[in-house]
Amino acid sequence: MQPERLKVGELASRAGVTVRALHHYDRIGLLKPSARAASGYRLYDRADVARLHQVQALRRFGLPLAEIGAVLDQPDTRFAGIVAEQITALGRQIAQANALRGQLVQLQRQLQLGAEPDLANWLSTLELMGAYDSYFTKEELQRLPFFQFDSQRDGIWGRLVARIAALMADGVPAASRQARHLALHWMRRLERDTAANPDFALRMSALMEGEPSARQRIGITPELKQYVIDALAENRLRIYANYLDTDELRRMREHGGKHGKQWMTLIAAVHQQMHAGAAPGDPAVQALTREWFTLFRQGAGDNPATLAKMRLAIDSEPALLAGSWINAEMLAFIRQSAATLQAPR
């Protein structure tokens, strides 16, 4: 008895696909009909129908047509590897969807809290959020205050940037009382809005340096940033002046600010070790401690009396650590590690 064969339209209707799709499968060799009628119509038998079902199953699985053909034509294909690739691809899609959802939630909050922003503002916000995604993971963004929409915080930063820019425009030196006060306020806000995490602060700095749109949106130019750094350095020198003599202070002024980025990288590394539960005597921590004191001496010199006076100042003047991402716990950790280096073996 002649086996049952279906014309292309009949197969399309029963399988829930389009005739155009079946024609395409035929052209690319994915599903060729087993026979043709005298009139030229494509005819599909039971084996063809079974292959079509397999194609549909793998399509739902997310495989591209080219890979489906390879899987079906080579039964010994390692399917576990394909499954792993699909899981990875789905993971990326889920992460992208979650990132998009987070951005939409941020915009929804903006709409709920104020007037509807214009298109340029919307696009600028989306662009900035996209930049954040390049520097922070999804989990980190949930802990980063800067990423959370907060009109009050944004207003504080806007006013702070404007006030410092006005001082610069008026030619007010960074050593002035107004500049030093604003710089101290700036650094305390920055430490708070980076969740007191020095690694977050480093990446925020990299974001600002690498993303011109972010700088333009917030208004923090390289010149303004340097003005704040200079004002903060002057503030610290004036505190140290109560503890150091003229020569010691002169050395601090000449050498104390030369290793700012190295300090931040080191502080971030120590913070990471502490967060991971490392002990002060661990070799990795001891290496960081050696680097800590090397940098400290490059700024202050090797005179034990000077180092003792500086330690007294640091312990007595909280403003010296303001905006440094160093706290009392970290200082104690470093000092405990230093003690393990000096302990007899």
LUMKOLDO-144049 format. One line per 5 residues: number of its first residue (from 1); for each residue x, y, z of C-alpha. Coordinates in nm, 2 decimals, padded with zeros to 4 digits. Example, Ala and Ser with C-alpha at 12.3 -4.5 7.8 and 13.67 -1.06 7.14 Angstrom:
% LUMKOLDO-144049
1	01.23:-00.45:00.78  01.37:-00.11:00.71
***
This chain:
% LUMKOLDO-144049
1	00.00:00.00:00.00  00.13:00.35:-00.09  00.24:00.52:00.23  00.05:00.84:00.32  00.21:01.15:00.18
6	00.13:01.51:00.25  00.15:01.81:00.01  00.33:02.11:00.14  00.01:02.30:00.23  -00.13:02.00:00.42
11	00.20:01.96:00.62  00.21:02.33:00.70  -00.14:02.32:00.83  -00.09:02.02:01.05  00.25:02.12:01.18
16	00.16:02.48:01.25  00.43:02.63:01.02  00.40:02.84:00.71  00.44:02.71:00.35  00.71:02.97:00.31
21	00.91:02.82:00.60  00.89:02.47:00.44  01.01:02.61:00.11  01.30:02.77:00.29  01.39:02.45:00.47
26	01.39:02.28:00.13  01.62:02.54:-00.02  01.88:02.52:00.26  01.87:02.14:00.27  01.72:02.12:00.62
31	01.41:01.94:00.52  01.38:01.81:00.17  01.06:01.63:00.06  01.10:01.26:-00.01  00.91:01.28:-00.33
36	00.74:01.50:-00.58  00.41:01.45:-00.76  00.39:01.44:-01.14  00.26:01.79:-01.12  00.57:01.90:-00.93
41	00.41:01.94:-00.58  00.64:01.85:-00.29  00.53:01.54:-00.11  00.63:01.46:00.25  00.62:01.11:00.40
46	00.62:01.00:00.77  01.00:01.03:00.80  00.98:01.38:00.67  00.71:01.47:00.92  00.92:01.32:01.20
51	01.22:01.53:01.09  01.01:01.84:01.09  00.90:01.78:01.44  01.27:01.75:01.54  01.35:02.08:01.37
56	01.06:02.25:01.55  01.18:02.11:01.88  01.53:02.24:01.83  01.40:02.58:01.71  01.21:02.61:02.04
61	01.54:02.52:02.21  01.69:02.83:02.05  01.93:02.68:01.80  01.99:02.85:01.47  01.89:02.66:01.15
66	02.25:02.59:01.05  02.32:02.42:01.38  01.99:02.23:01.37  02.10:02.07:01.03  02.44:01.97:01.18
71	02.27:01.81:01.48  02.02:01.61:01.28  02.27:01.51:01.01  02.54:01.39:01.26  02.37:01.19:01.54
76	02.70:01.16:01.72  02.73:01.54:01.77  02.81:01.61:02.13  02.48:01.75:02.24  02.60:01.84:02.59
81	02.82:02.11:02.45  02.53:02.26:02.25  02.32:02.26:02.57  02.60:02.44:02.76  02.63:02.70:02.48
86	02.25:02.76:02.49  02.25:02.80:02.86  02.53:03.06:02.83  02.34:03.24:02.56  02.02:03.24:02.76
91	02.22:03.37:03.06  02.33:03.67:02.86  01.98:03.74:02.74  01.85:03.72:03.10  02.12:03.96:03.22
96	02.04:04.20:02.93  01.67:04.18:03.01  01.73:04.25:03.38  01.95:04.54:03.29  01.68:04.68:03.07
101	01.42:04.63:03.34  01.64:04.82:03.59  01.68:05.11:03.35  01.30:05.12:03.29  01.24:05.12:03.67
106	01.48:05.41:03.71  01.30:05.61:03.44  00.96:05.52:03.59  01.08:05.66:03.93  01.19:05.97:03.75
111	00.85:06.02:03.59  00.67:05.96:03.93  00.89:06.21:04.12  00.88:06.50:03.88  00.79:06.64:03.54
116	00.83:06.43:03.24  01.19:06.47:03.11  01.25:06.57:02.75  01.38:06.32:02.49  01.73:06.44:02.52
121	01.73:06.38:02.89  01.59:06.04:02.85  01.85:05.94:02.60  02.13:06.09:02.82  02.00:05.89:03.12
126	01.99:05.56:02.91  02.34:05.63:02.78  02.48:05.69:03.13  02.31:05.37:03.26  02.46:05.18:02.97
131	02.80:05.31:03.07  02.75:05.19:03.43  02.68:04.84:03.29  03.03:04.84:03.13  03.20:04.90:03.47
136	02.99:04.73:03.73  02.80:04.39:03.75  02.43:04.38:03.81  02.48:04.29:04.17  02.73:04.57:04.23
141	02.49:04.82:04.07  02.23:04.72:04.33  02.47:04.83:04.60  02.60:05.14:04.43  02.41:05.45:04.55
146	02.52:05.65:04.24  02.32:05.42:04.02  02.00:05.45:04.22  01.77:05.73:04.11  01.76:05.99:04.39
151	01.65:06.34:04.30  01.77:06.48:04.63  02.12:06.33:04.59  02.14:06.44:04.23  02.04:06.79:04.34
156	02.31:06.80:04.61  02.58:06.70:04.35  02.45:06.95:04.10  02.47:07.23:04.35  02.81:07.12:04.47
161	02.96:07.11:04.12  02.81:07.45:04.04  02.96:07.61:04.36  03.30:07.47:04.29  03.28:07.57:03.92
166	03.19:07.93:04.03  03.49:07.94:04.26  03.72:07.84:03.97  03.55:08.09:03.74  03.61:08.37:04.00
171	03.98:08.27:04.03  03.95:08.16:04.39  04.26:07.95:04.48  04.22:07.59:04.58  04.39:07.68:04.91
176	04.10:07.91:05.01  03.87:07.83:05.30  03.57:07.81:05.08  03.74:07.56:04.84  03.88:07.35:05.12
181	03.53:07.33:05.29  03.36:07.23:04.96  03.64:06.97:04.88  03.59:06.81:05.22  03.21:06.80:05.17
186	03.27:06.66:04.81  03.49:06.37:04.93  03.26:06.27:05.21  02.96:06.26:04.97  03.17:06.07:04.72
191	03.27:05.81:04.98  02.90:05.77:05.09  02.77:05.75:04.73  03.02:05.48:04.64  02.90:05.27:04.94
196	03.24:05.33:05.11  03.39:05.09:04.87  03.73:05.21:04.73  03.71:04.97:04.44  03.37:05.13:04.34
201	03.54:05.47:04.36  03.82:05.36:04.13  03.57:05.23:03.88  03.36:05.54:03.90  03.67:05.75:03.83
206	03.75:05.52:03.53  03.39:05.57:03.41  03.43:05.94:03.43  03.76:05.94:03.24  03.64:05.69:02.98
211	03.29:05.82:02.91  03.27:06.18:02.79  02.89:06.17:02.81  02.91:06.09:03.18  03.14:06.39:03.24
216	02.92:06.62:03.04  02.60:06.51:03.22  02.74:06.55:03.57  02.96:06.85:03.48  03.28:06.72:03.64
221	03.56:06.83:03.41  03.93:06.72:03.47  04.01:07.07:03.58  03.73:07.07:03.84  03.84:06.73:03.97
226	04.20:06.85:04.01  04.08:07.16:04.19  03.90:06.95:04.44  04.21:06.73:04.48  04.43:07.03:04.54
231	04.19:07.18:04.79  04.16:06.86:04.99  04.54:06.82:04.99  04.57:07.18:05.13  04.32:07.10:05.39
236	04.52:06.80:05.51  04.84:06.99:05.51  04.69:07.26:05.73  04.59:06.99:05.98  04.93:06.83:05.97
241	05.08:07.18:06.04  04.96:07.14:06.40  05.19:06.83:06.44  05.48:06.87:06.20  05.77:07.12:06.19
246	05.84:07.34:05.89  06.08:07.10:05.72  05.85:06.80:05.77  05.56:07.00:05.63  05.76:07.11:05.33
251	05.85:06.75:05.24  05.48:06.66:05.27  05.39:06.94:05.04  05.65:06.83:04.78  05.59:06.45:04.79
256	05.26:06.38:04.97  05.04:06.40:04.66  05.25:06.22:04.41  05.10:05.87:04.45  04.72:05.93:04.47
261	04.62:05.66:04.22  04.86:05.41:04.37  04.71:05.48:04.72  04.35:05.42:04.59  04.45:05.10:04.42
266	04.62:04.98:04.74  04.33:05.08:04.96  04.09:04.90:04.73  04.31:04.58:04.75  04.32:04.60:05.13
271	03.95:04.65:05.15  03.90:04.34:04.93  04.12:04.13:05.15  03.93:04.24:05.46  03.59:04.18:05.29
276	03.71:03.83:05.20  03.80:03.75:05.56  04.17:03.74:05.52  04.39:03.74:05.84  04.64:04.02:05.90
281	04.92:03.77:05.88  04.83:03.62:05.55  05.11:03.66:05.29  04.89:03.85:05.05  04.80:04.10:05.33
286	05.16:04.13:05.44  05.26:04.22:05.08  05.00:04.49:05.08  05.12:04.62:05.42  05.48:04.65:05.29
291	05.35:04.85:05.00  05.14:05.06:05.23  05.44:05.16:05.44  05.66:05.21:05.13  05.41:05.46:04.99
296	05.38:05.63:05.33  05.75:05.68:05.36  05.78:05.82:05.01  05.55:06.10:05.12  05.67:06.15:05.48
301	06.03:06.03:05.48  06.20:05.77:05.70  06.25:05.98:06.02  06.08:05.77:06.30  06.00:06.09:06.49
306	05.81:06.23:06.19  05.62:05.90:06.14  05.52:05.90:06.50  05.39:06.25:06.48  05.19:06.17:06.17
311	05.04:05.86:06.33  04.93:06.08:06.62  04.77:06.32:06.38  04.59:06.05:06.20  04.46:05.90:06.52
316	04.35:06.25:06.65  04.21:06.42:06.35  03.92:06.24:06.17  03.92:06.50:05.89  04.26:06.35:05.77
321	04.08:06.03:05.66  03.77:06.20:05.53  03.71:06.09:05.17  04.01:05.85:05.17  03.81:05.53:05.21
326	04.03:05.45:05.50  03.86:05.39:05.83  03.97:05.30:06.18  03.90:04.93:06.11  04.13:04.93:05.81
331	04.41:05.12:06.00  04.39:04.86:06.28  04.40:04.58:06.02  04.72:04.72:05.86  04.88:04.78:06.20
336	04.80:04.42:06.30  04.96:04.30:05.98  05.27:04.52:06.04  05.31:04.35:06.38  05.32:04.01:06.21
341	05.60:04.13:05.99  05.80:04.24:06.30  05.72:03.93:06.50  06.02:03.69:06.56  06.02:03.38:06.35
***
